[in-house]
Amino acid sequence: MDFTLSAEQRELQARARELADGVFRGRAARWDDEEAYPWDNVKDLVRAGFMGITIPRPYGGPGGSVLDVLLVVEEIARVCGVTARIVVEGSLGVVGALTVYGTEAQKRRYFPWVLEGEKPAIAITEPEAGSAATDLVTRADESPEGYALTGEKRWITGAGTSRLYLVYCRLGAAPGAAGIGGVLVERDSAGFRIGERDRTMGLRGIPEGRLHFDRCRVPREQVLAGPPDGFKKLMRAYNSQRLGAATVALGIAQGAYELALAFAQGRRQFGRPIADFQGIRWKLADMAIKLDAARLLIHRAACTDVEGFPEPLQSAKAKTFAAEMAQEVTGQALQIHGAAGYGRGLPLERMARDARMFAIGGGTVEMMRNLIADRILPTRADFRR
């Protein structure tokens, strides 16, 4: 495997770092303090060409790869996890699903929205269907106009700020995954209401909220993937979203590590820099090792391809490792800073709060381990015998 980035990718990475350090770093605390969506940052992302990175050239996009997106995401996440998440969802997730499965009309309508700053939202989770996604009950019943969508979604990232929602729902009578598909719903659709916002521990600049559908009108041409294989297709597309989440976690941890490294070299105790003490040196060494390990897992997964999307096993490995690594590295970076890290004058406490989400959202680490075990173990033992 060639680990060398192309000249174009290095340039992309450098532009993202310049924007992150020069513009986003100074604003990051604001979105957290005010729990406000970073519209100013979105405008800068659009100007930089960092929205819709994977949109094909015929539709006005740069036609970048998943790895291209992740290079940008990591640099931005070093200073602002909220803005990095917008890049993920503005280039992967729904955008990837539209690219592979969307109709020409769907692409022509929605790709311009993304290039102008839209972050489409994925709506899977329900009050009684979280990790068990196939237990969802939201359904689209046939109607003279197409479908009538009824149900409730919870913990939807971008609820209210997003204009476009990919809603997982039951499109047929078949039980389980076979009856599930996905429909595209616009925010101003009749019968669609944005519900209460759920207040979160971290990543406060993007709302997590509830969606309510009361016989919401969905034209037939808004179906993105229908039964019997719609759920399988949509979850395949979700692998790139998982890698995006893993990379936000990586970027947050990288930013915390950079702060800790600089602080340890400048902070003096007992007459010398604390970086001279073995306890601190080993912490920093372990952090550097784990950051590189996560990055390599993510990049390896990004370079795989199964029907247009990253391979599930490699994506799950990367997501699990990066999510847990980010909690550890941000925690150690905060510890190195001592009381200053615990205080709100530095971004370490925000980084630690932000990093915590990635072991839950986008597939819990427990579910990722189940996926990995299912792939590496040929059969499951039946202990009931």
C-alpha positions as CSV (number, residue, x, y, z in Angstrom):
1,M,0.0,0.0,0.0
2,D,1.3,3.4,-0.9
3,F,1.1,5.8,2.0
4,T,2.2,8.8,0.1
5,L,-0.3,11.5,-0.6
6,S,-0.4,13.1,-4.1
7,A,0.6,16.6,-4.6
8,E,-3.0,17.6,-5.0
9,Q,-4.0,15.9,-1.7
10,R,-1.1,17.7,0.1
11,E,-2.3,21.0,-1.3
12,L,-5.9,20.2,-0.2
13,Q,-4.7,19.3,3.3
14,A,-2.7,22.5,3.5
15,R,-5.6,24.7,2.5
16,A,-7.8,23.0,5.0
17,R,-5.2,23.5,7.8
18,E,-4.8,27.2,6.8
19,L,-8.6,27.8,7.0
20,A,-8.9,25.9,10.3
21,D,-6.0,27.7,12.0
22,G,-6.6,31.1,10.5
23,V,-10.4,31.3,10.8
24,F,-12.2,28.4,12.5
25,R,-10.0,28.1,15.6
26,G,-11.0,31.6,16.9
27,R,-14.7,30.9,16.4
28,A,-14.9,27.3,17.8
29,A,-15.7,28.2,21.4
30,R,-18.6,30.4,20.2
31,W,-20.6,27.6,18.7
32,D,-20.2,25.6,21.9
33,D,-21.0,28.4,24.3
34,E,-24.0,29.6,22.3
35,E,-25.1,26.2,21.0
36,A,-25.4,27.9,17.6
37,Y,-25.0,26.4,14.2
38,P,-21.8,27.8,12.5
39,W,-23.4,29.5,9.5
40,D,-20.3,31.8,9.2
41,N,-18.1,28.7,8.9
42,V,-20.4,27.1,6.3
43,K,-20.0,30.2,4.1
44,D,-16.2,29.8,4.3
45,L,-16.5,26.0,3.6
46,V,-18.5,26.8,0.4
47,R,-15.9,29.4,-0.7
48,A,-13.1,26.9,-0.1
49,G,-14.9,24.2,-2.1
50,F,-15.1,22.0,1.0
51,M,-18.8,21.2,0.6
52,G,-19.8,18.4,-1.8
53,I,-16.2,17.3,-2.3
54,T,-17.3,13.9,-3.7
55,I,-20.0,15.3,-6.0
56,P,-19.0,14.3,-9.6
57,R,-17.8,17.0,-12.0
58,P,-20.8,16.7,-14.3
59,Y,-22.9,18.0,-11.4
60,G,-20.7,20.9,-10.5
61,G,-18.6,19.2,-7.9
62,P,-14.8,18.5,-7.7
63,G,-15.3,14.7,-8.0
64,G,-13.0,14.0,-5.0
65,S,-12.5,10.7,-3.2
66,V,-13.5,9.6,0.2
67,L,-9.9,10.0,1.3
68,D,-9.9,13.6,0.0
69,V,-12.8,14.4,2.2
70,L,-11.1,12.8,5.2
71,L,-7.9,14.8,4.8
72,V,-10.0,18.0,5.0
73,V,-12.1,16.7,7.9
74,E,-9.1,15.8,10.1
75,E,-7.5,19.3,9.6
76,I,-10.7,21.1,10.5
77,A,-11.6,18.8,13.4
78,R,-8.3,19.7,15.1
79,V,-9.9,23.0,16.0
80,C,-13.6,22.6,15.5
81,G,-15.4,19.3,15.6
82,V,-18.7,20.8,14.8
83,T,-17.5,22.3,11.5
84,A,-15.7,19.1,10.6
85,R,-19.0,17.1,11.0
86,I,-20.6,19.5,8.5
87,V,-17.9,18.6,6.0
88,V,-18.5,14.9,6.6
89,E,-22.3,15.1,6.0
90,G,-21.8,17.6,3.2
91,S,-19.7,15.1,1.2
92,L,-20.4,11.6,2.5
93,G,-23.5,9.9,3.9
94,V,-26.5,11.2,1.9
95,V,-24.3,12.7,-0.8
96,G,-22.6,9.3,-1.3
97,A,-25.9,7.5,-1.4
98,L,-27.3,10.0,-4.0
99,T,-24.2,9.6,-6.1
100,V,-24.5,5.8,-6.3
101,Y,-28.3,5.2,-6.0
102,G,-29.9,8.5,-6.9
103,T,-31.9,9.3,-10.0
104,E,-30.8,11.9,-12.4
105,A,-33.6,14.2,-11.2
106,Q,-32.6,13.7,-7.6
107,K,-28.9,14.6,-8.3
108,R,-29.8,17.6,-10.4
109,R,-32.1,19.0,-7.6
110,Y,-30.0,18.3,-4.5
111,F,-26.4,18.5,-5.4
112,P,-26.6,22.3,-6.0
113,W,-28.1,22.6,-2.5
114,V,-25.0,20.8,-1.0
115,L,-22.6,22.9,-3.0
116,E,-24.3,26.0,-1.7
117,G,-23.9,24.8,2.0
118,E,-26.6,22.3,2.7
119,K,-25.7,19.5,5.2
120,P,-28.3,16.7,4.4
121,A,-29.4,14.7,7.5
122,I,-29.7,11.0,7.9
123,A,-32.8,10.0,9.9
124,I,-32.6,6.4,11.2
125,T,-33.0,6.4,15.0
126,E,-36.4,6.2,16.6
127,P,-37.6,6.1,20.2
128,E,-37.6,2.3,20.2
129,A,-35.1,1.7,17.4
130,G,-31.5,2.7,18.0
131,S,-28.8,0.1,17.5
132,A,-31.6,-2.3,16.4
133,A,-32.2,-0.2,13.3
134,T,-34.4,-3.0,11.7
135,D,-36.9,-2.5,14.5
136,L,-38.0,0.9,13.1
137,V,-41.7,1.5,12.7
138,T,-41.9,4.7,10.7
139,R,-43.7,3.8,7.6
140,A,-44.6,5.2,4.2
141,D,-48.0,4.0,3.0
142,E,-49.0,4.2,-0.6
143,S,-51.3,7.1,-1.4
144,P,-52.6,8.7,-4.6
145,E,-49.7,11.2,-4.6
146,G,-47.1,8.6,-3.8
147,Y,-46.5,7.9,-0.1
148,A,-47.8,9.1,3.2
149,L,-45.0,9.0,5.8
150,T,-45.9,8.6,9.4
151,G,-43.6,8.2,12.5
152,E,-41.1,9.8,14.7
153,K,-37.3,10.1,14.6
154,R,-34.9,10.9,17.5
155,W,-31.4,12.1,17.8
156,I,-31.2,13.4,14.2
157,T,-28.1,15.4,13.6
158,G,-29.0,18.7,11.9
159,A,-32.7,18.6,12.9
160,G,-34.1,21.9,11.8
161,T,-31.0,23.3,10.2
162,S,-30.9,20.8,7.4
163,R,-33.2,21.2,4.4
164,L,-33.0,17.6,3.2
165,Y,-33.5,14.4,5.2
166,L,-32.9,10.8,4.1
167,V,-35.6,9.0,6.2
168,Y,-35.3,5.3,6.7
169,C,-38.8,3.8,6.8
170,R,-41.0,0.8,6.1
171,L,-42.0,0.9,2.4
172,G,-43.5,-2.6,2.3
173,A,-45.1,-5.3,4.3
174,A,-42.0,-7.5,4.7
175,P,-40.7,-7.7,8.3
176,G,-37.2,-6.8,9.3
177,A,-34.6,-5.3,6.9
178,A,-36.4,-6.6,3.8
179,G,-39.3,-4.0,4.3
180,I,-37.1,-1.0,4.8
181,G,-36.1,1.7,2.3
182,G,-35.1,5.3,2.3
183,V,-37.0,8.4,1.1
184,L,-35.9,12.0,0.6
185,V,-37.9,14.5,2.5
186,E,-37.6,18.3,2.3
187,R,-37.9,20.4,5.4
188,D,-41.0,22.3,4.2
189,S,-43.0,19.2,3.2
190,A,-46.6,19.2,4.3
191,G,-47.0,16.9,7.4
192,F,-43.3,17.2,8.4
193,R,-42.6,19.0,11.7
194,I,-39.3,19.6,13.5
195,G,-39.6,18.7,17.1
196,E,-37.8,19.3,20.4
197,R,-34.0,19.7,20.4
198,D,-32.1,17.3,22.6
199,R,-29.4,19.1,24.6
200,T,-26.1,17.4,24.4
201,M,-22.8,17.1,26.3
202,G,-20.6,18.1,23.3
203,L,-20.7,19.1,19.7
204,R,-23.3,21.6,20.8
205,G,-23.2,23.7,17.6
206,I,-25.2,21.1,15.6
207,P,-28.7,20.4,16.9
208,E,-29.7,16.8,17.7
209,G,-33.4,16.7,17.6
210,R,-36.7,15.0,16.8
211,L,-38.6,14.7,13.6
212,H,-42.4,14.1,13.4
213,F,-44.2,12.9,10.3
214,D,-48.0,13.0,10.2
215,R,-48.9,11.5,6.8
216,C,-46.2,13.6,5.3
217,R,-46.5,13.7,1.5
218,V,-43.6,11.9,-0.3
219,P,-43.8,11.8,-4.1
220,R,-42.8,8.4,-5.7
221,E,-39.8,10.1,-7.3
222,Q,-38.4,10.8,-3.8
223,V,-37.7,7.2,-3.0
224,L,-33.9,6.8,-3.0
225,A,-33.7,3.0,-2.2
226,G,-36.7,0.7,-1.9
227,P,-37.2,-2.9,-0.7
228,P,-36.2,-5.6,-0.8
229,D,-32.5,-4.5,-0.8
230,G,-32.9,-0.8,0.0
231,F,-31.8,-1.2,3.6
232,K,-28.7,-3.1,2.5
233,K,-27.8,-0.4,0.0
234,L,-28.3,2.4,2.5
235,M,-26.2,0.8,5.2
236,R,-23.5,0.1,2.6
237,A,-23.5,3.9,1.9
238,Y,-23.3,4.5,5.6
239,N,-19.8,3.1,5.8
240,S,-18.3,6.3,4.4
241,Q,-20.2,8.3,7.0
242,R,-18.7,6.1,9.7
243,L,-15.2,6.8,8.4
244,G,-16.1,10.5,8.5
245,A,-17.1,10.2,12.1
246,A,-13.9,8.3,12.9
247,T,-11.9,11.1,11.3
248,V,-13.6,13.8,13.3
249,A,-12.6,11.9,16.4
250,L,-9.1,11.5,15.1
251,G,-8.9,15.2,14.3
252,I,-10.1,16.3,17.7
253,A,-7.6,14.0,19.3
254,Q,-4.8,15.3,17.0
255,G,-5.6,18.9,18.0
256,A,-5.6,18.0,21.7
257,Y,-2.2,16.2,21.3
258,E,-0.7,19.2,19.6
259,L,-1.8,21.5,22.4
260,A,-0.4,19.0,25.0
261,L,2.9,18.7,23.2
262,A,3.4,22.4,23.0
263,F,2.3,22.9,26.7
264,A,4.6,20.2,28.0
265,Q,7.6,21.9,26.4
266,G,6.8,25.3,27.7
267,R,5.4,24.6,31.2
268,R,8.2,24.5,33.8
269,Q,7.9,22.8,37.2
270,F,10.8,21.9,39.6
271,G,13.1,24.0,37.5
272,R,12.6,22.3,34.1
273,P,10.0,21.7,31.4
274,I,7.5,19.0,32.3
275,A,8.3,17.3,29.0
276,D,11.6,16.2,30.7
277,F,9.6,14.0,33.1
278,Q,9.3,10.4,32.0
279,G,5.6,10.2,33.1
280,I,4.8,13.0,30.6
281,R,7.1,11.8,27.9
282,W,5.5,8.3,27.9
283,K,2.0,9.9,27.8
284,L,2.9,11.9,24.7
285,A,4.6,8.9,23.1
286,D,1.6,6.7,23.5
287,M,-0.7,9.5,22.2
288,A,1.5,9.8,19.0
289,I,1.4,6.0,18.5
290,K,-2.4,5.8,18.8
291,L,-3.0,8.7,16.6
292,D,-1.0,7.2,13.8
293,A,-2.6,3.8,14.3
294,A,-6.1,5.4,14.0
295,R,-5.0,7.4,10.9
296,L,-3.7,4.3,9.2
297,L,-6.8,2.3,9.9
298,I,-9.0,5.1,8.5
299,H,-6.9,5.7,5.4
300,R,-6.8,2.0,4.7
301,A,-10.5,1.7,4.9
302,A,-11.0,4.8,2.8
303,C,-9.0,3.1,0.0
304,T,-11.2,0.0,-0.1
305,D,-14.2,-0.2,-2.4
306,V,-17.2,-2.5,-2.2
307,E,-19.8,-1.4,-4.8
308,G,-18.8,2.3,-4.5
309,F,-18.3,2.5,-0.7
310,P,-15.6,1.6,1.9
311,E,-15.5,-2.0,3.0
312,P,-17.7,-2.6,6.1
313,L,-15.1,-4.6,8.2
314,Q,-12.3,-2.1,7.7
315,S,-14.7,0.8,8.4
316,A,-15.9,-0.8,11.6
317,K,-12.3,-1.4,12.8
318,A,-11.4,2.2,12.1
319,K,-14.5,3.6,13.7
320,T,-14.1,1.6,16.9
321,F,-10.4,2.3,17.4
322,A,-10.6,6.0,16.6
323,A,-13.6,6.6,18.8
324,E,-12.0,5.0,21.8
325,M,-8.5,6.5,21.1
326,A,-10.0,10.0,20.9
327,Q,-11.5,9.6,24.4
328,E,-8.1,8.5,25.8
329,V,-6.0,11.1,24.0
330,T,-8.2,14.1,24.8
331,G,-8.3,12.9,28.4
332,Q,-4.5,12.6,28.6
333,A,-4.0,16.0,27.0
334,L,-6.3,17.5,29.5
335,Q,-4.4,15.8,32.3
336,I,-1.1,17.1,31.1
337,H,-2.5,20.6,31.3
338,G,-3.7,20.0,34.9
339,A,-6.1,22.6,36.2
340,A,-5.7,24.7,33.1
341,G,-7.0,21.9,31.0
342,Y,-10.1,21.4,33.2
343,G,-10.9,25.1,33.0
344,R,-13.0,26.6,30.2
345,G,-10.3,29.1,29.2
346,L,-8.7,26.4,27.0
347,P,-10.4,24.1,24.5
348,L,-9.3,20.8,26.1
349,E,-12.5,20.3,28.1
350,R,-14.6,21.0,25.0
351,M,-12.5,18.6,23.0
352,A,-13.0,15.9,25.7
353,R,-16.7,16.4,25.6
354,D,-16.9,16.4,21.8
355,A,-14.8,13.3,21.5
356,R,-17.2,11.3,23.7
357,M,-19.9,11.2,21.1
358,F,-18.1,9.0,18.6
359,A,-18.3,5.9,20.7
360,I,-22.1,6.3,20.4
361,G,-23.2,8.0,17.3
362,G,-22.9,6.4,13.8
363,G,-22.9,2.9,15.4
364,T,-21.8,2.3,18.9
365,V,-18.5,0.6,19.5
366,E,-20.4,-2.4,20.9
367,M,-22.3,-2.7,17.6
368,M,-19.1,-2.2,15.6
369,R,-17.5,-5.1,17.6
370,N,-20.5,-7.3,16.8
371,L,-20.0,-6.5,13.1
372,I,-16.3,-7.3,13.3
373,A,-17.0,-10.5,15.2
374,D,-19.6,-11.6,12.6
375,R,-17.0,-11.1,9.8
376,I,-14.1,-12.9,11.5
377,L,-16.0,-15.8,13.1
378,P,-17.4,-18.2,10.5
379,T,-20.2,-19.4,12.7
380,R,-21.9,-18.4,16.0
381,A,-22.0,-21.1,18.6
382,D,-25.4,-22.2,19.8
383,F,-25.2,-22.7,23.5
384,R,-28.8,-23.8,23.8
385,R,-28.0,-27.3,22.7
